Amino acid sequence: MATVLSVIDKEEHIQQAARALKAMSHPLRLKILCVVGDSEVCVQDIVEAVGTSQSNISQHLAILREKGVLLTRKDANRVYYRIGDARTLQLIDMMREVFCGEAPAKGRARSA
């Protein structure tokens, strides 16, 4: 148990984890993060993959950006989104494995 406590002993890490988990707790935002995964995806591709309106997706993307879960890059008239923290990617991989029966993404296998 002491090992687990030492991993999150800094208040800033606890706050960062809580913000990320809260932002990801909505089913649509979690689905967006699964679509983005370890790549960079434009809004149009997210809309097509998730299957809801662009305005709805944009509202949820704004929350994920505000909480620091997603980062953006603008190229001409397109905005591209990527997950901003490798730990978030690990968490998504773990959720895919546990809830969807998918193996972790290649190159990011979880260590025991």
Sine and cosine of phi, psi and omega as CSV:
sin_phi,cos_phi,sin_psi,cos_psi,sin_omega,cos_omega
0.00,0.00,-0.56,0.83,0.00,-1.00
-0.88,0.47,-0.57,0.82,0.03,-1.00
-0.89,0.45,-0.70,0.72,0.02,-1.00
-0.88,0.47,-0.69,0.72,0.00,-1.00
-0.90,0.44,-0.61,0.80,-0.01,-1.00
-0.93,0.37,-0.42,0.91,0.00,-1.00
-0.93,0.36,-0.58,0.81,-0.05,-1.00
-0.88,-0.48,0.62,0.78,-0.07,-1.00
-0.98,0.19,-0.26,0.97,0.01,-1.00
-1.00,-0.02,0.76,-0.65,-0.03,-1.00
-0.84,0.55,-0.65,0.76,-0.02,-1.00
-0.88,0.47,-0.59,0.81,0.03,-1.00
-0.93,0.36,-0.63,0.78,0.03,-1.00
-0.89,0.45,-0.71,0.71,0.00,-1.00
-0.90,0.43,-0.65,0.76,0.02,-1.00
-0.90,0.44,-0.69,0.73,0.02,-1.00
-0.90,0.44,-0.67,0.74,0.00,-1.00
-0.90,0.44,-0.67,0.74,0.03,-1.00
-0.88,0.47,-0.71,0.71,-0.02,-1.00
-0.90,0.43,-0.71,0.70,-0.02,-1.00
-0.91,0.42,-0.63,0.78,0.03,-1.00
-0.90,0.43,-0.69,0.73,0.01,-1.00
-0.90,0.44,-0.58,0.82,-0.04,-1.00
-0.99,0.12,-0.16,0.99,-0.15,-0.99
-0.94,0.34,-0.31,0.95,0.03,-1.00
-0.98,0.18,0.72,-0.70,-0.05,-1.00
-0.83,0.56,-0.64,0.77,-0.02,-1.00
-0.94,0.35,-0.63,0.78,0.04,-1.00
-0.92,0.39,-0.61,0.79,0.06,-1.00
-0.90,0.44,-0.65,0.76,0.04,-1.00
-0.90,0.44,-0.66,0.75,0.05,-1.00
-0.86,0.51,-0.71,0.70,-0.01,-1.00
-0.90,0.43,-0.59,0.81,0.06,-1.00
-0.92,0.40,-0.59,0.81,0.04,-1.00
-0.92,0.39,-0.70,0.72,-0.03,-1.00
-0.92,0.39,-0.73,0.69,0.02,-1.00
0.77,0.64,-0.71,-0.70,-0.03,-1.00
-0.99,-0.13,0.35,0.94,0.01,-1.00
-0.91,-0.41,-0.08,-1.00,0.06,-1.00
-0.91,-0.42,0.81,-0.58,-0.15,-0.99
-0.77,-0.64,0.68,-0.73,0.04,-1.00
-0.99,0.13,0.33,-0.95,-0.07,-1.00
-0.83,0.55,-0.69,0.73,-0.04,-1.00
-0.86,0.51,-0.65,0.76,0.01,-1.00
-0.93,0.37,-0.58,0.81,0.05,-1.00
-0.91,0.42,-0.70,0.72,0.02,-1.00
-0.85,0.53,-0.72,0.69,-0.01,-1.00
-0.90,0.44,-0.67,0.75,-0.05,-1.00
-0.95,0.31,-0.60,0.80,-0.08,-1.00
-1.00,0.08,-0.57,0.82,0.08,-1.00
0.99,0.13,0.63,0.77,0.11,-0.99
-0.68,-0.74,0.00,-1.00,-0.09,-1.00
-0.94,0.33,0.43,-0.90,0.01,-1.00
-0.90,0.43,-0.59,0.80,0.00,-1.00
-0.91,0.42,-0.62,0.78,0.04,-1.00
-0.90,0.43,-0.73,0.68,0.03,-1.00
-0.87,0.50,-0.69,0.72,-0.03,-1.00
-0.88,0.48,-0.62,0.78,0.04,-1.00
-0.89,0.47,-0.69,0.72,-0.01,-1.00
-0.95,0.31,-0.59,0.81,0.07,-1.00
-0.89,0.46,-0.62,0.79,0.02,-1.00
-0.88,0.48,-0.66,0.75,0.03,-1.00
-0.90,0.43,-0.71,0.70,0.00,-1.00
-0.90,0.43,-0.58,0.81,0.07,-1.00
-0.93,0.37,-0.73,0.68,-0.03,-1.00
-0.85,0.52,-0.59,0.80,-0.02,-1.00
-1.00,0.08,0.01,1.00,0.06,-1.00
0.99,0.17,0.23,0.97,0.00,-1.00
-0.98,0.18,-0.64,0.77,0.01,-1.00
-0.92,-0.39,0.55,-0.83,0.14,-0.99
-0.92,-0.40,0.40,-0.92,-0.03,-1.00
-0.82,-0.57,0.37,-0.93,0.13,-0.99
-0.62,-0.79,0.76,-0.65,0.01,-1.00
-0.98,-0.20,0.72,-0.70,0.05,-1.00
-0.72,-0.70,0.95,-0.30,-0.10,-1.00
0.84,0.54,-0.88,-0.48,-0.03,-1.00
-0.98,-0.17,0.20,0.98,0.00,-1.00
-0.93,-0.37,0.60,-0.80,0.09,-1.00
-0.93,-0.36,0.78,-0.63,0.00,-1.00
-0.94,-0.33,0.64,-0.77,-0.02,-1.00
-0.90,-0.43,0.58,-0.81,0.10,-0.99
-0.57,-0.83,0.44,-0.90,0.03,-1.00
-0.96,0.28,0.73,-0.68,-0.16,-0.99
-1.00,0.03,-0.12,0.99,-0.09,-1.00
-0.65,-0.76,0.79,-0.62,-0.01,-1.00
-0.86,0.50,-0.49,0.87,0.02,-1.00
-0.91,0.40,-0.56,0.83,0.06,-1.00
-0.91,0.41,-0.64,0.77,0.07,-1.00
-0.88,0.48,-0.66,0.75,0.03,-1.00
-0.89,0.46,-0.65,0.76,0.01,-1.00
-0.91,0.42,-0.68,0.73,0.03,-1.00
-0.90,0.44,-0.68,0.73,0.06,-1.00
-0.85,0.52,-0.69,0.72,-0.01,-1.00
-0.91,0.42,-0.65,0.76,0.02,-1.00
-0.91,0.42,-0.64,0.77,0.06,-1.00
-0.87,0.50,-0.69,0.72,-0.02,-1.00
-0.91,0.42,-0.72,0.69,-0.08,-1.00
-0.96,0.28,-0.72,0.69,-0.12,-0.99
-1.00,-0.08,-0.39,0.92,-0.07,-1.00
-0.90,-0.43,-0.09,1.00,0.00,-1.00
0.94,0.34,0.36,0.93,0.01,-1.00
-1.00,-0.06,0.56,-0.83,0.07,-1.00
-0.96,0.28,0.46,-0.89,0.07,-1.00
-0.85,0.53,0.48,-0.88,0.01,-1.00
-0.87,0.49,0.59,-0.81,-0.02,-1.00
-0.85,0.53,0.72,-0.70,0.02,-1.00
1.00,-0.01,-0.17,0.99,0.02,-1.00
-0.78,-0.63,0.55,0.84,0.00,-1.00
-0.86,0.51,0.65,-0.76,-0.02,-1.00
-0.95,0.30,0.61,-0.79,0.07,-1.00
-1.00,0.00,0.50,-0.86,-0.04,-1.00
-0.98,0.18,0.00,0.00,0.00,0.00
